[in-house]
Amino acid sequence: MKTVVVYNSQTGFTKRYAEWIAEATGADCFALAEAKKKSMDEYEAIVFGGWACAGGISKLSWFKGNIDKWNSKKLIAFCVGGSPIENPEIEEALRKNFSDAEWEKVNVFYCPGGFNYDKMSAPSKLMMKMFIKALKAKKDKTEEDEIMIKMISSSYDISDRKYIEPILECLR
């Protein structure tokens, strides 16, 4: 199946996953800016990867804007975020990014990545600092809040090739 992987990455985690998927499947792989200049007509499967931002998937609108045009293709979207894969809120967050009709047409996956503050844009760093400050100031913090504060207070990497297995299986 002729496949293309298109990604939008801010700090490198989504790019890493896109490259792993492309390598494992022999797919073409393009950053979103380059993919927008290309026709996707020759591909039977289109995989889009974006990073998680406040419950959304970055640059997903490009992919969603083409879903109906790509009706005959296998469509996969993956989101890379800083939460461990066990986080029960992930499924709900992913679901909110798609209408019911889109959800029926797209196979959606989550891949844990991490945080790399050195590569983050200034607005993203500021947003994260404000979020951490708000969490720390919260009264009656839960155990989950405390874990989150520790986790996102500095850079970390929890990415692993094993998380692409469900995507690869979907492409088989």
N, C-alpha and C positions, 0 to 999 in steps of 0.2 A: 504494500500500500504506500503510495507516494505521499510523504508526510512533510509538513513544515512546522517548525517550532518558532513562534514569535514571542518576544519577551520585552518587558519594561522593567528595568532594574535600577535602583538608586545606589545601593551599596555593594552589589555584586552577588548577593545570595540567589536572586531570581535568575540572573545570567548563568550562574553555576549550575542550577537545576536544569535550565533550558539546554545548556551544552551537554549535560549528562544524558538527558532524554534523546537529544539529537545523535549523540555518539552511540547510544544503545540501539537506536532504530535505523540509523543511516539517514536520518531526516536532514533537510536543509534547516538552517538556524539563522534567524535575523533579529536584530534589535528592532523595536517597533518603528522607529524613524525610517529605517531602511525598508522594512516590510510594507509600509504605506505607499512606497513608490513602485511596488511590484504587484503583478497580478497573481491571485491565488487560484486561478482557474485550473492549473495543472495538478493541483494537490487533491488527494482523496481524503486526507485527514489534516485538520488544522488544530494545532495546540497553541493556546495562548497562556502566557504566564505573566502575572503582575504581583507586586508586593502589597501586603496588607497595610492599610492606612485608615485608622479610626473606623474599622468595621467594613471599609470598602476595599475594592481591588483597583489598584492604580491603572489608569488608562483603559479600563474595561470597556468604555463606551465605543472604542474603535471596533473591538470584537463584537459587542452586542449589536452595533449598527450594521453588521454584515451577516448576522445569523440567518435571516430569511433568504438572503442571496446565496448562502452556502447550504441550503436545505438538504442537498443530496450528499453532503460530506459528513464525515465523522468529526464532531466538534468536542474539543476538550479544553477546559480552562483550569489552570492551577494557580493557587495563591500561596505566596511564601510570606510567612510572618515569624514573629519572635516567640510565639507561644509553643509550648510542647504539644505534640500531636494528641496527647491525652486530654487536653483542655476541652471540657464538654460544651463550651460556648462556640467552638469553631463551626460546627455544622450549621447552627442557627445564623451565624454571621455570614457564612458563605451563601446560604439560602436567600438572605435579604438582598443580595446583589443581582438577583434574577427574578423576572416575572415567572408565573406558573408555566406559561407557554415556553419561555426560554429554558427553564429548568428541565422540561421534558426533552429538549433537543440537545442539551449540553451535558457532558459528563464533567463533574466538578470535583477537584481534589485540593487538598491542603498539604504543604510541605513545610516543616519547621526550618527556619533559617537562623535568625539571630539578630543582633544589633552590631553595627560597626559605626560608632560615633565619629571616627576619623573621616569616613567617607559620606556621612550624612550631610544634606544641605543645611544651611543655617536655619531656615524656617522649621525644618523637621527637628533639628536639635532643640530649638526653642520650644516647640510643641511638646517634645518629650520631657524637657526640664519642667515645664508647667504641669504636665501630667504627674510626674514624680512628686513635685511639690504638693499638688492637690491630694495625692494618695497619702503622703506623709502627714498632712494636716487633718486628714479624715479622723473623726472621732469614731470609736468603736470599730477599729480596723479588724477585718477578719484575718484568719490565717492565710487565706488566698491573697489578700491585700499585701501582707507582710512578705510573702514569697515573691509577688510581683515587684515590689519595691526593690528587693535584693537583686532580682533577675535583671531588671531594666536600668539599674543605676550605672552599669558599665557595659562595655562591649562584650559580646559572647557569640559563640558559633555552635549551634546544635544541628547543623545540616548534615545529611548522610545520604549516600546513594540509595540506601534501602527504601527511602520514602518515595522513590520514583516507580517502584515495582507495581503499585496499582495502576499507574498511568500506562506503563508498558503493557500490562495485562489487557487493559482496555484497547490498546492499539493492535493487539494480536488478532 
